[in-house]
Amino acid sequence: MNIIIFGPPLAGKGTQSKKIINDFGVIHLSTGDVLRQEKAQKSELGIKASEYKIWRL
């Protein structure tokens, strides 16, 4: 089963993810968590990700 949840910050993506994990026993993979970890480790991927800016209105 593959489920992708999209939405802006504070839309409830994490809350819904936790419910799905508990109900179906699936693995949670957050691209945001992965990229933040890579940036903290200053890996090649993290450095590349740091080049992108997030624009919020």
C-alpha positions as CSV (number, residue, x, y, z in Angstrom):
1,M,0.0,0.0,0.0
2,N,1.4,3.4,-1.0
3,I,-0.2,6.6,0.4
4,I,1.0,10.1,-0.3
5,I,-0.3,13.0,1.7
6,F,0.2,16.5,0.4
7,G,-0.7,19.8,2.0
8,P,0.6,23.1,3.3
9,P,2.1,23.4,6.8
10,L,-0.3,22.8,9.7
11,A,-2.9,21.1,7.4
12,G,-2.8,17.9,9.5
13,K,-0.5,15.7,7.4
14,G,1.4,14.5,10.4
15,T,-1.8,13.9,12.4
16,Q,-3.4,11.8,9.6
17,S,-0.1,10.0,9.1
18,K,0.0,8.9,12.7
19,K,-3.6,7.5,12.4
20,I,-2.8,5.6,9.2
21,I,0.4,4.2,10.7
22,N,-1.6,3.0,13.8
23,D,-4.5,1.6,11.8
24,F,-2.6,-0.1,9.0
25,G,0.9,-0.7,10.4
26,V,2.6,0.9,7.4
27,I,6.0,2.6,7.4
28,H,6.1,6.4,7.6
29,L,8.6,8.2,5.3
30,S,8.8,12.0,5.4
31,T,10.8,13.7,2.7
32,G,11.0,16.8,5.0
33,D,12.5,14.7,7.8
34,V,15.0,13.1,5.4
35,L,16.1,16.4,3.9
36,R,16.5,18.1,7.3
37,Q,18.7,15.2,8.5
38,E,20.8,15.4,5.3
39,K,21.2,19.1,5.7
40,A,22.2,18.7,9.4
41,Q,24.9,16.2,8.3
42,K,26.0,18.5,5.5
43,S,25.9,15.6,3.1
44,E,26.0,16.2,-0.7
45,L,22.2,15.8,-0.8
46,G,21.8,18.2,2.1
47,I,24.0,20.8,0.6
48,K,22.0,20.6,-2.7
49,A,18.7,20.8,-0.8
50,S,19.9,23.9,1.0
51,E,20.2,25.7,-2.3
52,Y,16.4,25.7,-2.7
53,K,14.4,28.4,-1.0
54,I,10.8,27.9,0.2
55,W,8.6,30.9,-0.6
56,R,5.6,31.4,1.6
57,L,3.0,34.0,1.0
